């Protein structure tokens, strides 16, 4: 029973993790039951093939040591064909991890519970090393159904853990000292903040989930540091080539070792997902910002290219009656122009400055004429909120 004092988000992650582990255990048991009997049959066939292989080697050696080895070509031809067939079967057995590169049978069972458990992890995390695959028809069908439901469960778990990580790094106490100041945060764009968080969080991920495990694999697996680092990156990026697979040996502590690898994979994938979200969001914010700026420029150009004088005349004609009835809400300003016969009306903000090449209308409702050319008035951008009226006669 999880205490109620634990935040709901943590409880949600714990429940998902428990359900995930139970689902993996279930998959491991089913894969073991479906594939283990077929593996035992294959191992018996490999024993027979190895015996035939040694017998044919002795047979070829005997014919090479006799003086009449060229007199029975049909027998030699049959021996060569059978030798090729045996060699082909042994290569297939090596691909199935039934024998090693020296022709010796592997000492551990491929489809034991631990390996089946680990195989289920590689399926629903989409890593898919390929070193171990189902060979039976029922095993392949179950693998499809198992992955169909398991991949969304894994995505939900990794996404929840990644969101938790991102909240930890989004907290001001987790940011550098310069980012703690609200004034400095206001000066930085959201895009820069997300990108910087992604770069900051990349450093601990690099050492915790790549460098340190690479050194551990170097001593336990016998790999070089570069091979261990390569395996870590290929695994956490879900590339999963399968040329290196941790835990491919039989030891007493193998089940503990593989369980630790499972947790390393889960949290490593979640942490990497958080970093990619930071970087993706920063790039997306930049793209949206560019689109908004482009739209703003187009709108301004469109407004500047239209004749505002004609709009004002239509607005005056449509609202003439309302302007007369509600005359006490308006203020009239008369300003003589070069052409006194031209009359127009325009609506402006009463609480903001209206500035163009012709007039400056201040908040105190005073007008200063800069030029007397009426066509230049069409370049004004008219906005309406609290209404005031200007009449030019």
N, C-alpha and C positions, 0 to 999 in steps of 0.2 A: 504494500500500500504506500503510495507516494504521499508525503506530507503536503497539506494544503498550503503551507508557507512557501513552497516552491512556486515560482512564477508559472503562469499557464503556458507560456511558450516553452519553458524547459520541460514541463510535464508532457507537452505535446511531442517534443523530440524524443523523450524517453519512451513513450508509448510506441512511437513509430520505430524506434530502434529495437524494442522488444518484438514487435510484430515482424520486423525485417529479419531478425535472427531466427524466429520460429519458422518463417517462410523459407529461409535458406536451409534450415535443418530438415524441413519437410521435403524440399527438393533434393537434398543430398541423400535422404533415405530412399526416395523413389528411384533416383538415378542408380543407386547401388543395387537395388533389387532388380532393375531392368537390365543392367549391363554386366553385373558380376558373373552370372552363369555363362553368358556368352564368352567372357574373357577366359574362364576356366577351360571351355572347349577349345578356344584358340591356343591356349598354352599346351594342351595335350597334342594338338596338331603340330605345334612348333617342336615339341620333343621328337616326334616322328621325323619331321623334316631335318632336324639336326643329326639324327642317327643316319638317315639316308645320305645326308651331305658328307659325313665322315666316311661312310662306306664307299661312296663314289670317288672320294679323294684317294682312298686306298686302291680302288680299282684302277684309276688312272695311273697311279704310281706303279702299280704292278705291270701294266701294259707298257709303260715307258721303260721299265727295266728288263723287258723280255726282248728277244731278238725278232719275234714274230708280231710285234705290235702293229705293223702296217698291213698285215694279212687279213685282218678282220675289220674292214672299214665300217661295215654296217653296225657292228657292235659299238665301235668308237663314236659313230654318229649318234646312235641312240643314247649313249652315255653323255655326250655333250648336250643334247637337247634336254635330257632330264636334269643335268646339272644347271642349265640356264633356268629351268622351271623352279628348281629348289632355291636358286639364288634370288629369283624374283619374289618368291614367297617369304624369304628371310628379310628382304628389304621392306616388304609390306609390314612384316612383324616389327621391324625396327621403327617404322613410322607410327605404329600403334603402341609404341613403348613396351612391347613385350620382350624385346631383347635389346642389348646395348650395341655399340659400334664394334665390339669384339665378338659378337655372336653369343654372348652369355645372356641367359634369361634374367630379367630384372628381379631383384630379391623382394620387392614390395608389390602389392596388388594395386593395379591402377584404379579399380573401382571399389576400393575400400571406402569406409565412411568418410575419413578425413579428406581423401582426394575427391570424393563425390561432393562433399561439402564445399571444398574450394572451387570445384568446377561450377557449382551452382552460383557462387559469387561472381565468377568471370562471365557467366551468362547474363545475369540481370544487371550487372554494371557495364555491360557492352564492351568489356575489355577483350574477351575472347582470344586467349593465347593460341588456341588451336593445337596445343600439345596433347590434349585429351578431348576426344569427341565421341558422341554416342554412335554405336555401330548397328544396333538393332532397330527395327522399324518402330517398335513401341517407344524406344528411347528417343528417336528423332521426333516423333509426334508429340511426346510429352515435353520435349525441349522447346518446341514451338509454342505450345500452350503456356508453359511455365514462364517463358520470356515475355509473352504477350501481357501477362498480369504482373510479372515481377519487375519489369523495367519501369512502369509508372510508379510502383511502390518505392523503388530505389530513387527515382527522380524526386519524389516527394520528400523522402528523408534527406537526401543531399541538399535539396533546395531549402529545407527548414534549417539545417545546420549552417548553410551558407548565409542565410538571412541573419542568423544569430551572430555569426562572425562579423558580418557587415555592420550590425548595430554596435558591436564592441569597438570597431574601428571608426564608426561615425560619431561615437561619443566624444565630446570635447576633451575629456581627461585622457583619452587615448591618442589624441593628436599632438603634434609638436607644439611647443610653447607659443610659437608665433600664431598658430591657428586658434588658440584658446581665446584670444581677444576678439570680442564681438565686432569691434570697429574694423579689425583686419579682415574678419570673415566677410563683412559687407563689401569690402573692396575687391574681394576675389569672386570670380564667377563660379557658378555651380559646376560648370564643366571642368575648371581647373581643380576644384576641390575633389571631385570624383576621380580625376586622373591622378592626382597626387596621392589620394588614399590607396588607389590601386598599386602605385609604385611603392608606397611605404609598406603595404601588406605583402608585396612580392618578396621582400627580403627575408622575413621569418619563414615564409613558405619554402623558399629556396634552401635554407639551411635545415629546417625541421623535417621536411618531407623529401628532400633530395640528397643533401650532403651527408647528414647523419645516417640515414638508412643505407647509403652507398658504402660507408665505412663498415657498417654492421654486416652487410651482405659480403663484403670483401673477406671478412674473417670466417663467417659461417658457411658461405657457399663456395669459398675459394676463388672467387672472381677477382679481377683487377678492379681498382677504384673506378676506372672509366666504364667498365662493363656494368658495375653496380649502379653508377649514376645513369647510365644509358637505360638500364632496366627500370629504374625508378621513374624516369621521365616517360618512357614508353607505356608504363602501366598507368600512371596518373593522368596521362593525356588520352587514355583509352585507345591508343593505337594497337597495343597488344600483338606484336609480331610473333611472339612465342619462341624466339630463338634462345631467350633466357627466361627461366621460370624458377622462382624461389620455392624451396621446399621439396625438390625432386630427389629426395634421399630418404632412407629409412633410419630414423633415430627414435630414441625413447621420448624425446621432447618435441617430436614433430608436430603433435596436435596443438601444443601451446604456441609453438613458433608460427603455425599457419593461422591461428586465431589472432595473434598479434598483427600478422600481415593483413588480415581482413579489416581490422580496425584502422590500420595505417591507410589502407585503400579508401575506406569510407570518408575519414576526416581529410585525407589529402585531396580527394575529389571535391569535397565540399569547400575546402579552402581555395582550391583553384577556381571553382565556380564563382566564388565571391570576387576574386581578382578579375576574372573575365567580365563579370557584371559591372564592376567599377569602370573598366576600360570601355566596354560597350556603351554604357550610359553616357560617358563623357563624349564619345564620338557621336552618339545620337543627339546629344544636346547641341553639339557644334553644328550638326546638319540642320536641326530645327532652327537654330539661331540664324544660319545663313539663309534659310527659306524665308523666315520672317523679315529679315533685312531686305531681301529681294522684293517681297511683297510690299513693304513700306515704300521702297523707292518707286515701284510701279504706281502705287496709289498717289504718291506725291506728284509724279510726272503727269498722271492722268488729270489730277485736279488743276495743275498748272496749265495744262493745255486746253482746258475747257473755258468757255466764256462765262464768267461768273455774273457779268452784268445781266445777261438774258435770264439766268436763274433767279436773280433778285427781282427782276420785273415780274416774272411769273409768280414768285412768292408774294409780291405786293398785291397783284391782282386777285390771287386766291384768298388772301387774308385781309383784304381791305375792310370788309364789314366787321370782322372781329377786332381789327385795330381801332375802329371808330367806337365800337361799343365798350371796349376796355381801354379807353384812352388814358385812364389814370394810371395804368401799369407801365406806360411808355414815357420816354423822354425824347424830345425832338431837338435835333441839332441842325442848324442851317449853315451851310458853308458855301459861299459863292465860288464858282469855278469859271474857267475861261468861256465855256459854253453855258450861259445861264438858262437856256431853254431846256436843258436835259435834266430830268428828274428821276431819281431812283431811290430805292429803299433797301437797306440791308440789315440783317439781324446779327448781333454779336454777343459774345459773353459780356455780362455786366460786371463780372468779378475778375476778369483777366485783361491783360493788355492785348490790343489788336494792332499789330505793327506791319506795315508794308511800305512800299516806296512813296505812297501818297499821303497816308494819314497815320498818326499815332494817337490811339484812343486810350486814355489812361483809366484807372479805376475810378477816379473822381469825375468821369464823364466829360472830360475836356478834350478838344480836338485841336491838333496843330497841323496845318497844311504844309507839306513839304514840296509838292508839285501840284500843278493844276491840270494835268493831262488825265482826262477821264478814262481813256482806254487802258491806262496802267492799272486802274482799279480792278480790272478783270483778273489780275494775277493774285488777288487776295484769296485766301482760304477761309470760308465762312463756316463757323460752328455755332450751334445753338444750345443754350442751356437756360440761363436766366435772360429774358428777352429785353432788349433795348432797340430803339429804332433810330435810324439816321436818314434824314431826308435831305437830298441835295437838289437845290433849285438854282 
